[in-house]
Amino acid sequence: MSSNNTTEPQQLKRGLKARHLTMIALGGSIGTGLFLASGSAIAEAGPGGALLAYIAVGIMVYFLMTSLGELATYMPESGSFNTYASRFVDPSLGFALGWNFWFNWAITIASELTAATLIIKYWFPDSPSYLWSFLFLAIIFGLNLMSVKGYGESEYWFALIKITVVIIFLIVGVLMIFGIMGGSKPTGFSNFTLDGGPFHGGFLAFLGIFMAAGYSFQGTELVGIAAGESENPRENVPKAIKQIFWRILFFYIFAIFIIGMLIPFTHPSLMQAGIENIAVSPFTLVFEKAGIAFAAAIMNAVILTSVLSAGNSGMYASTRVLWVLAKDGKAPKFLEKLNKRGVPINALLVTCAVGMLAFLASFFGDGVVYLWLLNASGMCGFITWLGIAISHYRFRRAFVAQGRDLSELPYRAKWFPLGPLFAFALCMFVIIGQNFKAFTGETIDWYGVLVSYIGIPLFLAVWLGYKFVYKTKVIPLKDCEFD
């Protein structure tokens, strides 16, 4: 931003409270992964396999969240992933991570618009899709245009609706397990031991769910972006970090346990659950079994809220990262403009336009362009997680190398260096094994390999391209900046 323009604010406004931070991260991760994908996870790997896969990924996410917590409390930055990697690893990695994160969420906005349109067809099957898409995009844009407090407040209520439904589901499920509700006898563990026990499909089935579970937990890292606009990041971020992990793990693990107890994993409907078929969501099946009328309609409304919440968060996060990239000279300068409410208006308009273009791509060529964009962005979340683990490892080592006392850290991640190294290894395993099924057939499915792994060469091209042009190098630990 030009220095002679003093009428516009130079910085984002700190308008997010502790409750907003907690709900932003919860809202970013509790959605279709829990309400829909949990059913197919149980069907493919059995209730035991699904539980084990989600617990394993949950441990990885715990370490990533503590790593991000240490970074975000010491240096609360809205473009955290770009900034941390640029300062503690290599500016070229920071550049690539920033654009990777923006691309991921900009394309996610498009996928959420598609999902919202399919969901609304439950009530209005003959209505035109594009009208709903423009309406939902206008709502998300409007919520982000108001102010950061407006975004935080809307996300708080979006997340609260989802959490309330999950808690009701857990209570109803427990009552049904003990035969208190639903008019049936206590189920016990009969569904767990059905057809050969809780583990079904062998190691490859477990591995497939392990990969899918990673997507369900994506969104928890949004707290790192929101930290830059938190009223008191040194107090609020650690509080949010501590609450988020245990709540998400509790919701996911307990919900999968209840579904596994009440619905046989051989139930044909579990594999059919999807955006276009809300009626067979495992949540819907359990509510219907309990005798709750209009269960499908209720879950349809909740899943619509989830989708809008994810789109809302995606718009917020990608806009902030794009603004920081511009501020750091890694994106066009006009994207640095803030309006009077402290909202990066140009970055918001560009992100909105890209999300809309990606959505429109789903109408052309049988959606091939859109499918490729979606697959390219699918890898981006795991790459972001890798970036968090690397940045934290280097941050802590540089902190000690420069003779600083660890007591200076407002929040200290436990299990260092095991935490970030474990998260890095597991993330790398998930990335490499993304489409392992393409290699297990009689011949290698090269098209499947290309579609699944396209995100890796794209990221490497951006990273190494910047490195080649600007001749950047890995920053020595003694030269890392903490100001």
Buried (B, 14 or more C-beta within 10 A) or exposed (E): BEEEEEEBBEEBBBBBBBBBBBBBBBBBBBBBBBBBBBBBBBBBBBBBBBBBBBBBBBBBBBBBBBBBBBBBBBBBBBBBBBBBBBBBBBBBBBBBBBBBBBBBBBBBBBBBBBBBBBBBBBEEEEEEBEEBBBBBBEBBBEBBBEBBBBBBBBBBEBBBBBBEBBEBBBEBBBEBBEEEBBEEEEBEEEBBEBEEEBBBBEEEBBBBBBBBBBBBBBBBBBBBBBBBBBBEBBBBBBBBBBBBBEBBBEBBBBBBBBBBBBBBBBBEBBBBBBBEBBBBBBBBBBBBBBEBEEBBBBBBBBBBBBBBBBBBBBBBBBBBBBBBBBBBEBBEEEBBBBBEBBBBBBBBBBBBEBBBEBBBBBEEEEBEBBBBBBBBBBBBBBBBBBBBBBBBBBBBBBBEBEEEEEEEBBBBBEEBEEBBBBBBEBBBBBBEBBBEBBEEEEEEBEEBBBBBBBBBEBBEEBBEEBBEEEEBEEBEBEEBEEE
